[in-house]
Amino acid sequence: MQYQELADEIVAGVGGKANIISVMHCATRLRFKLKNSQQAQTAALKNNPGVIMVVESGGQYQVVIGNQVAEVYRELTARHALDDRSAATDNEAPQGLFARFIDLVSGIFTPFIGVMIASGIIKGLLALALVIGVMDASSGSYKVLFVASDGLFYFLPILLGYSAGKKFGGNPFVSMAIAAALVHPMILEVLQQQQQGNALTFIGIPLEVLNYSSSVIPIIFAAWVSSLIERWVHPRSPSAVRNFTTPLCCLLITVPLTFLAIGPAATWLSRMLAEGYLWIYSLSPMIAGAVMGAIWQVCVIFGLHWGLVPIMLNNLANFGHDTLLPLLMPAVLGQAGATLGIFLRTREAKLKAMAGSAFTASIFGITEPAVYGVTLPRRRPFIFGCIGGALGAAILGFWHTTIYSFGFPSVFTFIQVVPNSGIDASVLAAFAGAAVALLFACVTTYLFGLSEVAATPAAAVTPVPAAVAPPASLTRRESVVSPMAGAVIPLEQVKDETFASGLLGKGAAIIPQQGRVVSPINGVVSSIFRTGHAIGLTSEQGAEVLIHVGLDTVKLDGQFFHPRVANDQPVKVGDVLLEFDHDAIKAAGFDLTTPVLVSNSDDFVDVLTLSHTAVSEGAPLLAVLK
C-alpha cells in the first residue's frame, strides 16, 4: 500500500501522467522524461518522506527513491499504465546533443544492467577459482558456471536489440530478430570460410562478415535504422496485413544492410573509440586515474555516468579487458570511507544508524544513500571522499590495473581484476588503491568532516534549555517560535524514520493540544501542500521551515485541513497559517505528532532545540545558529 501511495504522489509531483513521455528505473532512482519539467513540483517531491532527492540532468527528471525503487516503479507503471517506451512526441521539449546521448544510453542499458553486473561477478569468481586451484577449466562444474556467466555477454546484441528497439520507438522483437541474425551459428561458419579465402557475396556485392558476439554498437545502429523503416512502412501498409508486412520489410532491408554496411562501419567506429581511449590512457594512466576517481561520484549524482558504460563494454568486446572501470572503484570506496568516518565520529543515534546502513550499501556499489543522505549534505565528507577516490585511482592507473569482466565498481571489482595468469602487481595495486581511498576519506572525515557543534553530544542529542546560552562564537542566531501549543518531543522519537533520521532537516516535534498552526517566523509562505497537511515557510534571514501536521496525514487527501494562507504570501509571527480538526484526525486513527524542521539545516552551523517539555503557542522552540 505504501508503494502505491508513493507512486501516485510521484506521478502527481512530476506534473501528472499527461506530462510523462517515459519512465524507467536504475538501482536507486526513477528516471522520467517529461514534456515540460517546469510543471513538476520539485519542492514538494523533495519534501516527500519517500523521496531522497530530485535531480534534473541529461534530459531526465530523476527522482531518487533508494533500494525500494523497483517496487515503486512496478506500482507506478501498473497503476498509471506507463512503461519505458519513449517514442518522440510533438510536445517533447528539445534537448541538447549531450542530453540526448545520455538519455539514449541509459534507456538502452538500464533494463538489464543488474543482470550484467551479476554475470560479471560470476566471471570474476570463476577466474579467482582457477587461480587458487579450487576448480578445473575442463570440469563440468566450471563449464556450467561459465556459460551462466558468459551467456548474456555472448548474446548481448539480442538483449540490446530489445532495449534499443523500444528506445527508438520500433518493434523490439524485430530488432531482436536482427540481432539474432548477427550471432547466428551459420554466420560463424561464413566467417571461417572467409578467413580461408572463400569470399561470399550478397546479390553480387562482396560480403565481409565479422564476429558480432558481445558487440555493442552495430546492433544499436541497426535497431535505429529498423525503427526508421518501420515508421515509414507501417502507416503505408494495408491494415489487414501490416502486422507481418512491416516486420518483413524491416528484416529484408536491415539484416543485409547491417552485414554489408552498418556492421562494418559500426565495428570500425567501435574500434576507433576503444583505441582512442587507450591512447588517452597511455598518455598518463596515473593522471587519468586521479581525474576519474575524483569526478565519478559527481557524474553519478547527475546521471552522467551512463555515458561511460558503452566505453567499458566496448573495451571488453574489442580487447577482452578494460582499464577504465577499475579506476572507478576507489571513488565508490572513497564515499564509503567518508560515510564510515561519520559513523565513527557522530554520537547522534539516527545519523549513526543512517551512516551505518549507507556504508554497507556503498561497499556493494550503491552510493546514492551515502551521497544524498550522509556525505553531500555535509559537503566536506563528500569532498574528502572524492579526494580519496582520486588518490586511490591514481595508484590503480600507475600499475595499469585491468578488469576482465563487466560490473559496476564495488568490492566485487577485486575478483574481476584477477587475470587467468594469476595475481600480479596490478591486482595488489587494486587493494592498495582501495585501502588508500577508504582510509583517507574515513580519517579526514572523522577529524574534519563534521562541525564542532555537530560532533558534540550535547549539541547533537540533548535539547538545550532556553536558560543555557550558546557559546560566544555562535551568538548570531535566528529564533523559531512554536507554531502550536503542546508537548515537545525530540525529533529522533518521531515514529517516522524519514523525520527521525534528520534527513529532511533538524528540529523538534510537537504533540498539539488544539487544531491550529501559526507562523513561527517573519517571512513568506514558500509552499502549501495540495492536501493542506504541511506548510513550508522561508524566513527573512533565509531559514526554510517545514511544519508537517501529523504522520501519514497525506492519506486524508485534505480532509479536516483548512489552510488560511496562500503561496508567496508574507506572514508575521503569530499569523494563522492552518486550521485542522484535531479530534476528527485522531478519531480517524492518525498520529498528530507534528515535526517542525529547518529543512536547510546544513546551511547553518546548527539548529538547537530550546524547549524539551511543554510549549505554548509563540514560545521559543528552535535556535538557528549562523
Beta strands, then each sheet from edge to edge (+ up, - down):
strand 1: 20-25
strand 2: 29-34
strand 3: 53-57
strand 4: 60-64
strand 5: 200-202
strand 6: 205-207
strand 7: 477-481
strand 8: 486-490
strand 9: 506-512
strand 10: 516-518
strand 11: 523-528
strand 12: 534-539
strand 13: 544-548
strand 14: 561-563
strand 15: 570-571
strand 16: 576-580
strand 17: 594-598
strand 18: 606-609
strand 19: 614-615
strand 20: 620-625
sheet 1: 1+ 2- 4+ 3-
sheet 2: 5+ 6-
sheet 3: 7+ 20- 18+
sheet 4: 15+ 11- 12+ 13- 17+ 9- 8+ 19-
sheet 5: 10+ 16- 14+
end
